[in-house]
Amino acid sequence: MTSNHLGFLSGPVKFIRSAGRVFLAAGLAWAFLWPAPAARAAGGYLAVACVRRNASQCGVINEKGEWVVLPSFDRIGDFAPNGLAVAVKRHRPGLINTRGEWVIEPGFDKVDEEWSAGLIKVGLSDRRNGWLYGLADEAGRLVVEPSFREIQAFGPNLLAGASDREGRYGFINLQGAWVVPPVFDQVEPFAANGLAPARRAGEELWGYINAAGEFVIPPVYEQAFPFDGDRAKVRSEGGLYSLINPKGQAVGPNKFVHLGDFDPGGLAPAQKEPDGLFGLVNRKGVWAVPPSFEQVFSFNGGNLAPAQQDGLFGFINRSGQWVIKPAFGNVDDFETRLGRAPAEQSGAWGLIDSGGNWVVGPEHLLLLNAGNGARGPLQVFADNGRWGLMDENGRWLLEPTLTASPYFAANGLSEARVGSLYGFIDRFGNWVVEPSFQQVGVFRRVPSVPPALSPGDQPAAPAAERATTFSVDSGPAEKAEAAAPKGLQDSGRPAAPPEVKAVKPDRPRSAPNRRNRSGKEPASTSFIVSAHTPAGHPRPPVPVRPSAPLL
């Protein structure tokens, strides 16, 4: 059949082609203007959970609250990014994977929770030798026998400070061999430029050595800190701080009574005179913002930093100009999605915008960011002695019913306690995991999440806990009162579980001390010890988060 025989189709074909191009263009525009949801990174999150405070009742749950490791351990530390966690069984620590299998059988007296260069520190103790430390790898192999009094973290050059049995320090490699002989009283880790602070045996002054153990910068300082890029902070005779470069030359003309760490923008809080005012110093050692504040703090990656003048807090920009004039007794950082910050006035907390105007009036006992870049929900401590969640416009996401302050992990979930039981909520105040655990840890990312145990293998809560365990299932009226307050079915969102009045909440003792606030996710505790390790779950009333609990 020739093309002439298809002439009657030419009009519709042209229309279809033209329409196809239009739809294709529209589709591409839609895809550009409405990007697809970000793909979730490989791996997932796991948290430690305990159903009793006594021995052999700690396991591991997924984000749905399902057990992936049965609660059969005395305690479990947080999982490291490599998917391994320190666990204690019969008062002896070892190392488990995400399936609860022993990678290092319990046999050491101490196991570090911090990994360095793919190795973890393990320790043995006896009355004759005291504590001696070695190193194990991720496969559970003992790479370095316990023969050192101390082993520090490995630097970028894969050397770690270590002390021999006489307490002298040097540097070892990954195999535990001395690269820099132990001839120093004390050392600090190597920086990326290959220099490490060190102090000779029997001497009081610090200098900087290279990987051969030679002093590149002579020991003339009362204190020396590791290099941060091309700058290091040192303290000279008289207790004053200054900056030096890798050649040991002074940077800038100024010396300081106090010199903080540089933020990502290259500014550090500094104080020139004892009991004097604070300003901001740049990496040239020059005042970027002259000392004119009673206190000044880091910018935390933003463009506004809290500062204090005449006893009141406001916010300054990087030029030291007041953007929000000092009018508040205390403030928290601008971390919310809409650019708002908690502020306190006359003993009550509210929420201000970037112009210093009240968005939520000062009418709360305590109102603070929920931590870890949550960017949105605020934690509120109310007059009833309970914590709740509020959005940036002052609307309650979760009424004040929690007996511990929330703190959100990177996966958007926070442990939440009602009475004596813990569960997990999301950033909208929804209960994702019912409060049915005596203790929980923070959710941590792991390379892979094992499948949940089958329903028949899931352990039942002890009878005393089942009576107060919150359930979002809609059941008979007589069951609903014990499970959740009225209104659950109407709201479509789990309401807060009932109070257990016998348990006292964690009341805030005072407003937050900004000097102690890091704004970072809680780090793992350094060690799990074989015996007498506290099993408590400290819950501070302000977002100065402790190390992860030794569950």
Buried (B, 14 or more C-beta within 10 A) or exposed (E): EEEEEEEEEEEEEEEEEEEEEEEEEEEEEEEEEEEEEEEEEEBBBBBBBBBBBEBBBBBBBBBEBBBBBBBBBBBBBBBBEEBBBBBBBEBBBBBBBBEBEBBBEBBBBBBBBEBBBEBBBBBBBEEEEEBBBBBBBBEBEBBBEBBBBBBBBBBEBBBBBBBBEEEBBBBBBBEBEEBBEBEBBBBBBBBEBBBBBBBBEEEEBBBBBBBEBEBBBEBBBBBBBBBBEBBBBBBBEEEBBBBBBBEBEBBBEBBBBBBBEBBEBBBBBBBBEEEEBBBBBBBBBEBBBEBBBBBBBBBBEBEBBBBBBEEBBBBBBBEBEEBBEBEBBBBBBBBBEBBBBBBBBEEBBBBBBBEBEBBBEBEBBBBBBBBBBBBBBBBBBBEEBBBBBBBBEBEEBBBBBBBBBBBBBBBBBBBBBBBBBBBBBBBBBBBBBBBBBBBBBBBBBBBEBBEBBEEEEEEEBBEEBEEBBBBBEEEEEEEBEBBBBEEBEEEEBBBBBBBBEEEEBBEBEEBBEBEEBEBEBBBBBEBBBBEEBEBEBEBBBBBBBEBBBBB
